[in-house]
Amino acid sequence: SHMKIKLNKITDINYFSSSCSKYYSEVIMTKQDRQIIDAKSLLGLYSLDLLRPIDVVIETDDKDVENNFYDFISQWRVEEE
């Protein structure tokens, strides 16, 4: 399971990344084209083209954690193109 999001503002990027670090011990990856970046790496995120959507995946077998995470990031959700 994954979600496409768009982080339009610097504050969104910082908040997204710090929240991933603070609240989730799981591996969270962002993907754009061939680039795969750890969501907890702020510098990594800044290397993406943030004018375009990024794909986000959390690696967990815990459905509650997964649902909680996708609920949290749904504030930035964009429809699949």
PyMOL Python script that loads the backbone (N, CA, C, O; Angstrom):
from pymol import cmd

cmd.read_pdbstr("""\
ATOM      1  N   SER A   1       0.844  -1.197   0.000  1.00  0.00           N
ATOM      2  CA  SER A   1       0.000   0.000   0.000  1.00  0.00           C
ATOM      3  C   SER A   1       0.881   1.250   0.000  1.00  0.00           C
ATOM      4  O   SER A   1       1.958   1.251   0.596  1.00  0.00           O
ATOM      5  N   HIS A   2       0.435   2.285  -0.651  1.00  0.00           N
ATOM      6  CA  HIS A   2       1.237   3.508  -0.761  1.00  0.00           C
ATOM      7  C   HIS A   2       0.289   4.680  -0.972  1.00  0.00           C
ATOM      8  O   HIS A   2      -0.905   4.488  -1.202  1.00  0.00           O
ATOM      9  N   MET A   3       0.823   5.889  -0.892  1.00  0.00           N
ATOM     10  CA  MET A   3       0.008   7.078  -1.142  1.00  0.00           C
ATOM     11  C   MET A   3       0.849   8.115  -1.858  1.00  0.00           C
ATOM     12  O   MET A   3       2.031   8.288  -1.559  1.00  0.00           O
ATOM     13  N   LYS A   4       0.228   8.806  -2.807  1.00  0.00           N
ATOM     14  CA  LYS A   4       0.902   9.908  -3.494  1.00  0.00           C
ATOM     15  C   LYS A   4       0.574  11.200  -2.757  1.00  0.00           C
ATOM     16  O   LYS A   4      -0.590  11.507  -2.500  1.00  0.00           O
ATOM     17  N   ILE A   5       1.611  11.946  -2.425  1.00  0.00           N
ATOM     18  CA  ILE A   5       1.402  13.216  -1.730  1.00  0.00           C
ATOM     19  C   ILE A   5       2.191  14.319  -2.424  1.00  0.00           C
ATOM     20  O   ILE A   5       3.087  14.061  -3.228  1.00  0.00           O
ATOM     21  N   LYS A   6       1.831  15.554  -2.090  1.00  0.00           N
ATOM     22  CA  LYS A   6       2.566  16.704  -2.611  1.00  0.00           C
ATOM     23  C   LYS A   6       2.846  17.642  -1.446  1.00  0.00           C
ATOM     24  O   LYS A   6       1.930  18.140  -0.792  1.00  0.00           O
ATOM     25  N   LEU A   7       4.127  17.871  -1.205  1.00  0.00           N
ATOM     26  CA  LEU A   7       4.554  18.749  -0.113  1.00  0.00           C
ATOM     27  C   LEU A   7       4.906  20.096  -0.720  1.00  0.00           C
ATOM     28  O   LEU A   7       5.998  20.291  -1.254  1.00  0.00           O
ATOM     29  N   ASN A   8       3.962  21.019  -0.628  1.00  0.00           N
ATOM     30  CA  ASN A   8       4.108  22.279  -1.365  1.00  0.00           C
ATOM     31  C   ASN A   8       4.993  23.301  -0.680  1.00  0.00           C
ATOM     32  O   ASN A   8       5.654  24.101  -1.341  1.00  0.00           O
ATOM     33  N   LYS A   9       5.009  23.275   0.643  1.00  0.00           N
ATOM     34  CA  LYS A   9       5.700  24.329   1.380  1.00  0.00           C
ATOM     35  C   LYS A   9       6.847  23.747   2.199  1.00  0.00           C
ATOM     36  O   LYS A   9       6.820  22.583   2.597  1.00  0.00           O
ATOM     37  N   ILE A  10       7.849  24.577   2.440  1.00  0.00           N
ATOM     38  CA  ILE A  10       8.992  24.196   3.275  1.00  0.00           C
ATOM     39  C   ILE A  10       8.501  23.659   4.623  1.00  0.00           C
ATOM     40  O   ILE A  10       9.005  22.655   5.128  1.00  0.00           O
ATOM     41  N   THR A  11       7.505  24.352   5.197  1.00  0.00           N
ATOM     42  CA  THR A  11       7.007  23.931   6.511  1.00  0.00           C
ATOM     43  C   THR A  11       6.382  22.530   6.433  1.00  0.00           C
ATOM     44  O   THR A  11       6.495  21.747   7.376  1.00  0.00           O
ATOM     45  N   ASP A  12       5.724  22.218   5.308  1.00  0.00           N
ATOM     46  CA  ASP A  12       5.143  20.882   5.135  1.00  0.00           C
ATOM     47  C   ASP A  12       6.230  19.811   5.076  1.00  0.00           C
ATOM     48  O   ASP A  12       6.104  18.752   5.690  1.00  0.00           O
ATOM     49  N   ILE A  13       7.288  20.096   4.339  1.00  0.00           N
ATOM     50  CA  ILE A  13       8.385  19.136   4.195  1.00  0.00           C
ATOM     51  C   ILE A  13       9.012  18.865   5.561  1.00  0.00           C
ATOM     52  O   ILE A  13       9.236  17.713   5.935  1.00  0.00           O
ATOM     53  N   ASN A  14       9.289  19.933   6.297  1.00  0.00           N
ATOM     54  CA  ASN A  14       9.904  19.789   7.616  1.00  0.00           C
ATOM     55  C   ASN A  14       8.998  19.028   8.576  1.00  0.00           C
ATOM     56  O   ASN A  14       9.453  18.151   9.309  1.00  0.00           O
ATOM     57  N   TYR A  15       7.714  19.371   8.567  1.00  0.00           N
ATOM     58  CA  TYR A  15       6.739  18.739   9.453  1.00  0.00           C
ATOM     59  C   TYR A  15       6.556  17.263   9.098  1.00  0.00           C
ATOM     60  O   TYR A  15       6.512  16.412   9.987  1.00  0.00           O
ATOM     61  N   PHE A  16       6.452  16.958   7.810  1.00  0.00           N
ATOM     62  CA  PHE A  16       6.326  15.581   7.339  1.00  0.00           C
ATOM     63  C   PHE A  16       7.521  14.744   7.794  1.00  0.00           C
ATOM     64  O   PHE A  16       7.354  13.668   8.370  1.00  0.00           O
ATOM     65  N   SER A  17       8.724  15.248   7.531  1.00  0.00           N
ATOM     66  CA  SER A  17       9.930  14.490   7.838  1.00  0.00           C
ATOM     67  C   SER A  17      10.136  14.318   9.339  1.00  0.00           C
ATOM     68  O   SER A  17      10.468  13.227   9.801  1.00  0.00           O
ATOM     69  N   SER A  18       9.938  15.393  10.101  1.00  0.00           N
ATOM     70  CA  SER A  18      10.157  15.284  11.546  1.00  0.00           C
ATOM     71  C   SER A  18       9.103  14.384  12.192  1.00  0.00           C
ATOM     72  O   SER A  18       9.398  13.678  13.157  1.00  0.00           O
ATOM     73  N   SER A  19       7.884  14.404  11.669  1.00  0.00           N
ATOM     74  CA  SER A  19       6.832  13.528  12.196  1.00  0.00           C
ATOM     75  C   SER A  19       7.136  12.067  11.900  1.00  0.00           C
ATOM     76  O   SER A  19       6.913  11.198  12.743  1.00  0.00           O
ATOM     77  N   CYS A  20       7.647  11.797  10.702  1.00  0.00           N
ATOM     78  CA  CYS A  20       8.048  10.426  10.363  1.00  0.00           C
ATOM     79  C   CYS A  20       9.107   9.928  11.337  1.00  0.00           C
ATOM     80  O   CYS A  20       9.067   8.779  11.778  1.00  0.00           O
ATOM     81  N   SER A  21      10.054  10.802  11.670  1.00  0.00           N
ATOM     82  CA  SER A  21      11.127  10.429  12.595  1.00  0.00           C
ATOM     83  C   SER A  21      10.620  10.251  14.017  1.00  0.00           C
ATOM     84  O   SER A  21      11.001   9.311  14.715  1.00  0.00           O
ATOM     85  N   LYS A  22       9.750  11.173  14.435  1.00  0.00           N
ATOM     86  CA  LYS A  22       9.330  11.225  15.828  1.00  0.00           C
ATOM     87  C   LYS A  22       8.338  10.118  16.183  1.00  0.00           C
ATOM     88  O   LYS A  22       8.428   9.515  17.253  1.00  0.00           O
ATOM     89  N   TYR A  23       7.401   9.856  15.289  1.00  0.00           N
ATOM     90  CA  TYR A  23       6.274   8.987  15.648  1.00  0.00           C
ATOM     91  C   TYR A  23       6.334   7.581  15.065  1.00  0.00           C
ATOM     92  O   TYR A  23       5.546   6.720  15.457  1.00  0.00           O
ATOM     93  N   TYR A  24       7.247   7.335  14.142  1.00  0.00           N
ATOM     94  CA  TYR A  24       7.282   6.025  13.498  1.00  0.00           C
ATOM     95  C   TYR A  24       8.687   5.437  13.526  1.00  0.00           C
ATOM     96  O   TYR A  24       9.637   6.039  13.026  1.00  0.00           O
ATOM     97  N   SER A  25       8.805   4.244  14.122  1.00  0.00           N
ATOM     98  CA  SER A  25      10.106   3.563  14.121  1.00  0.00           C
ATOM     99  C   SER A  25      10.293   2.785  12.811  1.00  0.00           C
ATOM    100  O   SER A  25      11.398   2.353  12.484  1.00  0.00           O
ATOM    101  N   GLU A  26       9.188   2.617  12.071  1.00  0.00           N
ATOM    102  CA  GLU A  26       9.236   1.838  10.833  1.00  0.00           C
ATOM    103  C   GLU A  26      10.014   2.562   9.736  1.00  0.00           C
ATOM    104  O   GLU A  26      10.237   3.771   9.803  1.00  0.00           O
ATOM    105  N   VAL A  27      10.418   1.798   8.733  1.00  0.00           N
ATOM    106  CA  VAL A  27      11.055   2.370   7.549  1.00  0.00           C
ATOM    107  C   VAL A  27       9.970   3.027   6.694  1.00  0.00           C
ATOM    108  O   VAL A  27       8.964   2.400   6.365  1.00  0.00           O
ATOM    109  N   ILE A  28      10.184   4.295   6.340  1.00  0.00           N
ATOM    110  CA  ILE A  28       9.255   5.029   5.482  1.00  0.00           C
ATOM    111  C   ILE A  28      10.045   5.555   4.288  1.00  0.00           C
ATOM    112  O   ILE A  28      11.010   6.303   4.445  1.00  0.00           O
ATOM    113  N   MET A  29       9.621   5.150   3.096  1.00  0.00           N
ATOM    114  CA  MET A  29      10.351   5.539   1.901  1.00  0.00           C
ATOM    115  C   MET A  29       9.512   6.445   1.008  1.00  0.00           C
ATOM    116  O   MET A  29       8.300   6.271   0.885  1.00  0.00           O
ATOM    117  N   THR A  30      10.175   7.407   0.395  1.00  0.00           N
ATOM    118  CA  THR A  30       9.519   8.235  -0.615  1.00  0.00           C
ATOM    119  C   THR A  30      10.159   7.916  -1.961  1.00  0.00           C
ATOM    120  O   THR A  30      11.368   7.703  -2.054  1.00  0.00           O
ATOM    121  N   LYS A  31       9.340   7.888  -2.986  1.00  0.00           N
ATOM    122  CA  LYS A  31       9.841   7.565  -4.320  1.00  0.00           C
ATOM    123  C   LYS A  31       9.388   8.616  -5.309  1.00  0.00           C
ATOM    124  O   LYS A  31       8.260   9.106  -5.254  1.00  0.00           O
ATOM    125  N   GLN A  32      10.288   8.950  -6.212  1.00  0.00           N
ATOM    126  CA  GLN A  32       9.948   9.843  -7.319  1.00  0.00           C
ATOM    127  C   GLN A  32      10.835   9.448  -8.493  1.00  0.00           C
ATOM    128  O   GLN A  32      12.062   9.507  -8.418  1.00  0.00           O
ATOM    129  N   ASP A  33      10.180   9.044  -9.581  1.00  0.00           N
ATOM    130  CA  ASP A  33      10.916   8.491 -10.718  1.00  0.00           C
ATOM    131  C   ASP A  33      11.796   7.338 -10.228  1.00  0.00           C
ATOM    132  O   ASP A  33      11.284   6.379  -9.650  1.00  0.00           O
ATOM    133  N   ARG A  34      13.098   7.419 -10.448  1.00  0.00           N
ATOM    134  CA  ARG A  34      13.970   6.326 -10.000  1.00  0.00           C
ATOM    135  C   ARG A  34      14.591   6.589  -8.637  1.00  0.00           C
ATOM    136  O   ARG A  34      15.314   5.747  -8.105  1.00  0.00           O
ATOM    137  N   GLN A  35      14.312   7.741  -8.083  1.00  0.00           N
ATOM    138  CA  GLN A  35      14.905   8.083  -6.790  1.00  0.00           C
ATOM    139  C   GLN A  35      14.085   7.519  -5.639  1.00  0.00           C
ATOM    140  O   GLN A  35      12.862   7.654  -5.610  1.00  0.00           O
ATOM    141  N   ILE A  36      14.766   6.889  -4.697  1.00  0.00           N
ATOM    142  CA  ILE A  36      14.118   6.405  -3.482  1.00  0.00           C
ATOM    143  C   ILE A  36      14.836   7.044  -2.295  1.00  0.00           C
ATOM    144  O   ILE A  36      16.047   6.897  -2.131  1.00  0.00           O
ATOM    145  N   ILE A  37      14.062   7.757  -1.471  1.00  0.00           N
ATOM    146  CA  ILE A  37      14.635   8.544  -0.382  1.00  0.00           C
ATOM    147  C   ILE A  37      13.951   8.175   0.933  1.00  0.00           C
ATOM    148  O   ILE A  37      12.734   7.998   0.990  1.00  0.00           O
ATOM    149  N   ASP A  38      14.754   8.063   1.983  1.00  0.00           N
ATOM    150  CA  ASP A  38      14.224   7.851   3.326  1.00  0.00           C
ATOM    151  C   ASP A  38      13.440   9.097   3.746  1.00  0.00           C
ATOM    152  O   ASP A  38      13.971  10.208   3.714  1.00  0.00           O
ATOM    153  N   ALA A  39      12.176   8.909   4.141  1.00  0.00           N
ATOM    154  CA  ALA A  39      11.328  10.047   4.517  1.00  0.00           C
ATOM    155  C   ALA A  39      11.865  10.792   5.739  1.00  0.00           C
ATOM    156  O   ALA A  39      11.517  11.949   5.974  1.00  0.00           O
ATOM    157  N   LYS A  40      12.716  10.117   6.513  1.00  0.00           N
ATOM    158  CA  LYS A  40      13.260  10.743   7.718  1.00  0.00           C
ATOM    159  C   LYS A  40      14.497  11.588   7.410  1.00  0.00           C
ATOM    160  O   LYS A  40      15.048  12.247   8.292  1.00  0.00           O
ATOM    161  N   SER A  41      14.923  11.560   6.149  1.00  0.00           N
ATOM    162  CA  SER A  41      16.091  12.337   5.726  1.00  0.00           C
ATOM    163  C   SER A  41      15.644  13.642   5.073  1.00  0.00           C
ATOM    164  O   SER A  41      15.220  13.667   3.917  1.00  0.00           O
ATOM    165  N   LEU A  42      15.747  14.709   5.832  1.00  0.00           N
ATOM    166  CA  LEU A  42      15.314  16.014   5.332  1.00  0.00           C
ATOM    167  C   LEU A  42      16.110  16.415   4.093  1.00  0.00           C
ATOM    168  O   LEU A  42      15.540  16.882   3.107  1.00  0.00           O
ATOM    169  N   LEU A  43      17.419  16.231   4.145  1.00  0.00           N
ATOM    170  CA  LEU A  43      18.253  16.573   2.986  1.00  0.00           C
ATOM    171  C   LEU A  43      17.865  15.753   1.769  1.00  0.00           C
ATOM    172  O   LEU A  43      17.842  16.260   0.648  1.00  0.00           O
ATOM    173  N   GLY A  44      17.558  14.481   1.997  1.00  0.00           N
ATOM    174  CA  GLY A  44      17.122  13.619   0.906  1.00  0.00           C
ATOM    175  C   GLY A  44      15.857  14.143   0.265  1.00  0.00           C
ATOM    176  O   GLY A  44      15.749  14.198  -0.960  1.00  0.00           O
ATOM    177  N   LEU A  45      14.891  14.533   1.101  1.00  0.00           N
ATOM    178  CA  LEU A  45      13.623  15.056   0.579  1.00  0.00           C
ATOM    179  C   LEU A  45      13.844  16.314  -0.243  1.00  0.00           C
ATOM    180  O   LEU A  45      13.211  16.509  -1.281  1.00  0.00           O
ATOM    181  N   TYR A  46      14.749  17.170   0.227  1.00  0.00           N
ATOM    182  CA  TYR A  46      15.011  18.417  -0.501  1.00  0.00           C
ATOM    183  C   TYR A  46      15.667  18.163  -1.857  1.00  0.00           C
ATOM    184  O   TYR A  46      15.694  19.048  -2.713  1.00  0.00           O
ATOM    185  N   SER A  47      16.196  16.951  -2.052  1.00  0.00           N
ATOM    186  CA  SER A  47      16.816  16.636  -3.346  1.00  0.00           C
ATOM    187  C   SER A  47      15.766  16.237  -4.392  1.00  0.00           C
ATOM    188  O   SER A  47      16.083  16.119  -5.576  1.00  0.00           O
ATOM    189  N   LEU A  48      14.518  16.029  -3.956  1.00  0.00           N
ATOM    190  CA  LEU A  48      13.452  15.661  -4.889  1.00  0.00           C
ATOM    191  C   LEU A  48      12.877  16.914  -5.546  1.00  0.00           C
ATOM    192  O   LEU A  48      13.094  18.032  -5.078  1.00  0.00           O
ATOM    193  N   ASP A  49      12.148  16.709  -6.628  1.00  0.00           N
ATOM    194  CA  ASP A  49      11.438  17.815  -7.279  1.00  0.00           C
ATOM    195  C   ASP A  49      10.115  17.980  -6.548  1.00  0.00           C
ATOM    196  O   ASP A  49       9.154  17.264  -6.830  1.00  0.00           O
ATOM    197  N   LEU A  50      10.061  18.919  -5.611  1.00  0.00           N
ATOM    198  CA  LEU A  50       8.907  19.035  -4.728  1.00  0.00           C
ATOM    199  C   LEU A  50       7.733  19.760  -5.383  1.00  0.00           C
ATOM    200  O   LEU A  50       6.694  19.963  -4.754  1.00  0.00           O
ATOM    201  N   LEU A  51       7.901  20.145  -6.641  1.00  0.00           N
ATOM    202  CA  LEU A  51       6.757  20.691  -7.376  1.00  0.00           C
ATOM    203  C   LEU A  51       5.887  19.549  -7.906  1.00  0.00           C
ATOM    204  O   LEU A  51       4.759  19.768  -8.348  1.00  0.00           O
ATOM    205  N   ARG A  52       6.425  18.338  -7.855  1.00  0.00           N
ATOM    206  CA  ARG A  52       5.689  17.172  -8.338  1.00  0.00           C
ATOM    207  C   ARG A  52       5.394  16.227  -7.180  1.00  0.00           C
ATOM    208  O   ARG A  52       6.096  16.247  -6.168  1.00  0.00           O
ATOM    209  N   PRO A  53       4.362  15.400  -7.321  1.00  0.00           N
ATOM    210  CA  PRO A  53       4.019  14.473  -6.239  1.00  0.00           C
ATOM    211  C   PRO A  53       5.121  13.452  -5.962  1.00  0.00           C
ATOM    212  O   PRO A  53       5.925  13.131  -6.839  1.00  0.00           O
ATOM    213  N   ILE A  54       5.143  12.958  -4.749  1.00  0.00           N
ATOM    214  CA  ILE A  54       6.031  11.859  -4.385  1.00  0.00           C
ATOM    215  C   ILE A  54       5.172  10.715  -3.858  1.00  0.00           C
ATOM    216  O   ILE A  54       4.091  10.927  -3.308  1.00  0.00           O
ATOM    217  N   ASP A  55       5.673   9.515  -4.037  1.00  0.00           N
ATOM    218  CA  ASP A  55       5.004   8.311  -3.583  1.00  0.00           C
ATOM    219  C   ASP A  55       5.566   7.945  -2.212  1.00  0.00           C
ATOM    220  O   ASP A  55       6.783   7.945  -2.027  1.00  0.00           O
ATOM    221  N   VAL A  56       4.703   7.635  -1.253  1.00  0.00           N
ATOM    222  CA  VAL A  56       5.178   7.314   0.090  1.00  0.00           C
ATOM    223  C   VAL A  56       4.717   5.920   0.492  1.00  0.00           C
ATOM    224  O   VAL A  56       3.560   5.553   0.288  1.00  0.00           O
ATOM    225  N   VAL A  57       5.634   5.150   1.064  1.00  0.00           N
ATOM    226  CA  VAL A  57       5.345   3.792   1.515  1.00  0.00           C
ATOM    227  C   VAL A  57       5.906   3.605   2.917  1.00  0.00           C
ATOM    228  O   VAL A  57       7.042   3.991   3.193  1.00  0.00           O
ATOM    229  N   ILE A  58       5.102   3.006   3.811  1.00  0.00           N
ATOM    230  CA  ILE A  58       5.612   2.631   5.128  1.00  0.00           C
ATOM    231  C   ILE A  58       5.737   1.113   5.157  1.00  0.00           C
ATOM    232  O   ILE A  58       4.834   0.401   4.719  1.00  0.00           O
ATOM    233  N   GLU A  59       6.855   0.625   5.674  1.00  0.00           N
ATOM    234  CA  GLU A  59       7.093  -0.814   5.719  1.00  0.00           C
ATOM    235  C   GLU A  59       6.723  -1.350   7.096  1.00  0.00           C
ATOM    236  O   GLU A  59       7.493  -1.223   8.048  1.00  0.00           O
ATOM    237  N   THR A  60       5.534  -1.952   7.194  1.00  0.00           N
ATOM    238  CA  THR A  60       5.083  -2.511   8.468  1.00  0.00           C
ATOM    239  C   THR A  60       4.040  -3.591   8.224  1.00  0.00           C
ATOM    240  O   THR A  60       3.304  -3.552   7.238  1.00  0.00           O
ATOM    241  N   ASP A  61       3.988  -4.554   9.136  1.00  0.00           N
ATOM    242  CA  ASP A  61       2.938  -5.575   9.084  1.00  0.00           C
ATOM    243  C   ASP A  61       1.807  -5.209  10.033  1.00  0.00           C
ATOM    244  O   ASP A  61       0.790  -5.900  10.100  1.00  0.00           O
ATOM    245  N   ASP A  62       1.995  -4.116  10.767  1.00  0.00           N
ATOM    246  CA  ASP A  62       1.001  -3.680  11.748  1.00  0.00           C
ATOM    247  C   ASP A  62      -0.025  -2.777  11.067  1.00  0.00           C
ATOM    248  O   ASP A  62       0.268  -1.633  10.720  1.00  0.00           O
ATOM    249  N   LYS A  63      -1.226  -3.311  10.884  1.00  0.00           N
ATOM    250  CA  LYS A  63      -2.281  -2.566  10.171  1.00  0.00           C
ATOM    251  C   LYS A  63      -2.628  -1.251  10.859  1.00  0.00           C
ATOM    252  O   LYS A  63      -2.912  -0.257  10.192  1.00  0.00           O
ATOM    253  N   ASP A  64      -2.606  -1.242  12.193  1.00  0.00           N
ATOM    254  CA  ASP A  64      -2.941  -0.023  12.931  1.00  0.00           C
ATOM    255  C   ASP A  64      -1.932   1.081  12.643  1.00  0.00           C
ATOM    256  O   ASP A  64      -2.300   2.229  12.392  1.00  0.00           O
ATOM    257  N   VAL A  65      -0.666   0.720  12.681  1.00  0.00           N
ATOM    258  CA  VAL A  65       0.401   1.682  12.381  1.00  0.00           C
ATOM    259  C   VAL A  65       0.258   2.183  10.945  1.00  0.00           C
ATOM    260  O   VAL A  65       0.369   3.378  10.671  1.00  0.00           O
ATOM    261  N   GLU A  66       0.011   1.243  10.043  1.00  0.00           N
ATOM    262  CA  GLU A  66      -0.131   1.601   8.625  1.00  0.00           C
ATOM    263  C   GLU A  66      -1.303   2.562   8.421  1.00  0.00           C
ATOM    264  O   GLU A  66      -1.155   3.592   7.763  1.00  0.00           O
ATOM    265  N   ASN A  67      -2.449   2.233   8.976  1.00  0.00           N
ATOM    266  CA  ASN A  67      -3.630   3.094   8.832  1.00  0.00           C
ATOM    267  C   ASN A  67      -3.412   4.459   9.461  1.00  0.00           C
ATOM    268  O   ASN A  67      -3.793   5.483   8.895  1.00  0.00           O
ATOM    269  N   ASN A  68      -2.799   4.465  10.629  1.00  0.00           N
ATOM    270  CA  ASN A  68      -2.501   5.712  11.326  1.00  0.00           C
ATOM    271  C   ASN A  68      -1.596   6.597  10.465  1.00  0.00           C
ATOM    272  O   ASN A  68      -1.819   7.802  10.350  1.00  0.00           O
ATOM    273  N   PHE A  69      -0.576   5.983   9.865  1.00  0.00           N
ATOM    274  CA  PHE A  69       0.370   6.737   9.044  1.00  0.00           C
ATOM    275  C   PHE A  69      -0.314   7.334   7.810  1.00  0.00           C
ATOM    276  O   PHE A  69      -0.145   8.516   7.511  1.00  0.00           O
ATOM    277  N   TYR A  70      -1.088   6.508   7.098  1.00  0.00           N
ATOM    278  CA  TYR A  70      -1.724   7.015   5.885  1.00  0.00           C
ATOM    279  C   TYR A  70      -2.803   8.054   6.206  1.00  0.00           C
ATOM    280  O   TYR A  70      -3.049   8.961   5.411  1.00  0.00           O
ATOM    281  N   ASP A  71      -3.442   7.921   7.363  1.00  0.00           N
ATOM    282  CA  ASP A  71      -4.371   8.974   7.807  1.00  0.00           C
ATOM    283  C   ASP A  71      -3.625  10.283   7.996  1.00  0.00           C
ATOM    284  O   ASP A  71      -4.077  11.342   7.560  1.00  0.00           O
ATOM    285  N   PHE A  72      -2.471  10.193   8.656  1.00  0.00           N
ATOM    286  CA  PHE A  72      -1.663  11.381   8.922  1.00  0.00           C
ATOM    287  C   PHE A  72      -1.225  12.080   7.636  1.00  0.00           C
ATOM    288  O   PHE A  72      -1.337  13.301   7.522  1.00  0.00           O
ATOM    289  N   ILE A  73      -0.727  11.306   6.666  1.00  0.00           N
ATOM    290  CA  ILE A  73      -0.204  11.961   5.455  1.00  0.00           C
ATOM    291  C   ILE A  73      -1.301  12.305   4.444  1.00  0.00           C
ATOM    292  O   ILE A  73      -1.027  12.958   3.437  1.00  0.00           O
ATOM    293  N   SER A  74      -2.532  11.874   4.701  1.00  0.00           N
ATOM    294  CA  SER A  74      -3.610  12.142   3.739  1.00  0.00           C
ATOM    295  C   SER A  74      -3.911  13.634   3.606  1.00  0.00           C
ATOM    296  O   SER A  74      -4.569  14.056   2.655  1.00  0.00           O
ATOM    297  N   GLN A  75      -3.424  14.437   4.569  1.00  0.00           N
ATOM    298  CA  GLN A  75      -3.599  15.896   4.456  1.00  0.00           C
ATOM    299  C   GLN A  75      -2.869  16.460   3.229  1.00  0.00           C
ATOM    300  O   GLN A  75      -3.172  17.563   2.774  1.00  0.00           O
ATOM    301  N   TRP A  76      -1.905  15.693   2.698  1.00  0.00           N
ATOM    302  CA  TRP A  76      -1.148  16.126   1.503  1.00  0.00           C
ATOM    303  C   TRP A  76      -1.471  15.289   0.278  1.00  0.00           C
ATOM    304  O   TRP A  76      -0.833  15.428  -0.766  1.00  0.00           O
ATOM    305  N   ARG A  77      -2.460  14.424   0.410  1.00  0.00           N
ATOM    306  CA  ARG A  77      -2.751  13.465  -0.652  1.00  0.00           C
ATOM    307  C   ARG A  77      -3.112  14.154  -1.973  1.00  0.00           C
ATOM    308  O   ARG A  77      -3.810  15.168  -1.997  1.00  0.00           O
ATOM    309  N   VAL A  78      -2.618  13.573  -3.061  1.00  0.00           N
ATOM    310  CA  VAL A  78      -3.058  14.010  -4.385  1.00  0.00           C
ATOM    311  C   VAL A  78      -3.564  12.787  -5.134  1.00  0.00           C
ATOM    312  O   VAL A  78      -3.138  11.664  -4.865  1.00  0.00           O
ATOM    313  N   GLU A  79      -4.467  13.007  -6.065  1.00  0.00           N
ATOM    314  CA  GLU A  79      -4.997  11.889  -6.845  1.00  0.00           C
ATOM    315  C   GLU A  79      -3.931  11.360  -7.793  1.00  0.00           C
ATOM    316  O   GLU A  79      -3.077  12.106  -8.271  1.00  0.00           O
ATOM    317  N   GLU A  80      -3.998  10.072  -8.053  1.00  0.00           N
ATOM    318  CA  GLU A  80      -3.097   9.454  -9.036  1.00  0.00           C
ATOM    319  C   GLU A  80      -3.353  10.097 -10.395  1.00  0.00           C
ATOM    320  O   GLU A  80      -4.498  10.345 -10.773  1.00  0.00           O
ATOM    321  N   GLU A  81      -2.274  10.362 -11.118  1.00  0.00           N
ATOM    322  CA  GLU A  81      -2.467  10.936 -12.452  1.00  0.00           C
ATOM    323  C   GLU A  81      -2.797   9.863 -13.462  1.00  0.00           C
ATOM    324  O   GLU A  81      -2.993  10.164 -14.640  1.00  0.00           O
TER     325      GLU A  81
END
""", "prot")
cmd.dss("prot")
cmd.show_as("cartoon", "prot")
cmd.util.cbc("prot")
cmd.orient("prot")
